[in-house]
Amino acid sequence: MIKVVRGNPTPEELAAALAVVRARAAAAEGAGPVGPPPPPGWSDPARIARRETRRPGPRAWARTYWPG
């Protein structure tokens, strides 16, 4: 429903405004989801977690402290 809030439009002006609203509604209906495209696979943080990581050994904390 369209409601004229101010002014007194002619029938031609009202028909033109209605045509624009209908055209935009039809374009939005067939456009699909609006928003940013999904990120490519190479930038996906979950890509890192897909492979199994090695578990640290029992003395890993000591080896991280000493250089070499």
Steps between C-alpha positions, in 0.01 A plus 500: 500500500628844411394802698555860391618692804551845347389676189238417246651283223335470163389154387796490260749577778344238723511243219868579435587461869311171517681372189835573662401324822375194309814484286726515806295232677522272197877555473551431870294182480722342237830640625565242771676562831651842549828533684869449463613193307639211703877507550710277277622170638862605544406766756272272701635462857342156526740383229779487757303274735418242233827315534602328819774675691770315686464490876788633710714253693534478878797743514383742232476784750875470579599489134311817418705694755853399393623630166611250242 
